[in-house]
Amino acid sequence: MQVYADNAATAKPKKAALEEYTRVAEEFFGNPSSLHSAGQRAKEVLTDCRGRIANLLGAEENEIIFTSGGSESDNQAIESAAKFGRAKGKTKIISTAIEHHAVLHTLEKLKKEGFEIVLLPVGTDGIVKLEDVKKEVDEKTCLVSVMLANNEIGTIQPVEEIGKICKERKVLFHTDAVQAVGHMKVDVKALSCDYLALSAHKFGGPRGVGALYVRKGAPLYPLIEGGAQEKGKRAGTENLPAVAAMTVALEDSLAHLEETNKRVTALRDKLIANLKKIPHSALNGDPVKRLGGNVSFCFEGIEGESLLLLIDDKGICASSGSACTSGSLDPSHVLLAIGRVHDVAHGSLRLSLSEETTEEEIDYMSREIPKVVEYLRSISPVWRDLQEGKRTYIL
Ligand SMILES: *Cc1c(COP(=O)(O)O)cnc(C)c1O
């Protein structure tokens, strides 16, 4: 059996999105900046897509700019707010310890440039506390950046409330909504955000395309210089087929959002209940305030990488930690932030489901994963030490 359970890394593209990609690539190949009719027809498609995406997010058409994806959108929002803040002598940025590296590494860079970066902790449930946000926001603060849903452990953050705090205190607020858009209701007005990042390949669109919502009046500076595309805020010939495919993927996701979430959440909870039966295991993140498709576990006494490779042999594609950290030996910063010690954090597994996940696949994973965990423990020196009482169990 083949099970694709790594939709949080990249979701399988929707058929309708792929068809739209080829249709637009064939029929609207003109450059939207060209003055001839082929160019103008392409420009009309671009404008139409911008309006449709804006509409789905509760934004205005001129508040959406198209980018190459989540990383670029996060980078541009944060760099813009920082530049604007610096000019006014505000050099403090507040974010969280569990952000994606697209945010964290941008903040590290700004730190080297003299910004004060405060990364708020999260509880063992993986959720930021509002009091911590309130305590840190001061007159030196130019930006707060808190993700809507976490990519590793799926926890949903109280972004609506954080947005309100920022609005009251007149501080710019960015949210990385890459894991959330297409998977839960996202309305930029309800979130009171100034910037919101999204990426098509996380909801069934193509890779290499995304968008940034920028509230009218919020500062925005280009990362890429060149032509006057995207109102001069993002140079480069627009990736029109990808933008059109992203639009279709988002419309399709949101049209079936409620029924999809109901079904996927039930499958998620079944898988969680089954994996919990494995001794010395633990679910990562809040059991309820989490994405419908996210199942994240730590298993004591094993290495997540070995687990990943062995379940891959059984046809199950999953992830340990985040795709961006795998390959390095450091355990995931997110798992450390929720209080998992190094040894335990190394034994992590993320299964991310989609609307195409079936009951049979859940049953198959529920059967095969415990067997692989048991096998890996049988050859693990750490597990032997635990069993012989030379180490104490943490989970
Ligand atoms: C995937 C992801 C990103 C990066 O998006 P890309 O389109 O791959 O650049 C940023 N933030 C989160 C939370 C993500 O899951």
The ligand as a Gaussian input file, in Angstrom:
#p B3LYP/6-31G(d) Opt

LIG

0 1
 C        6.049000      25.622000       3.944000
 C        6.038000      26.739000       4.899000
 C        6.696000      27.955000       4.606000
 C        7.502000      28.145000       3.363000
 O        6.705000      28.148000       2.220000
 P        7.374000      27.904000       0.780000
 O        6.277000      28.173000      -0.176000
 O        7.820000      26.480000       0.765000
 O        8.492000      28.868000       0.656000
 C        6.609000      28.976000       5.528000
 N        5.916000      28.835000       6.667000
 C        5.276000      27.695000       6.992000
 C        4.513000      27.609000       8.256000
 C        5.321000      26.602000       6.120000
 O        4.699000      25.477000       6.442000

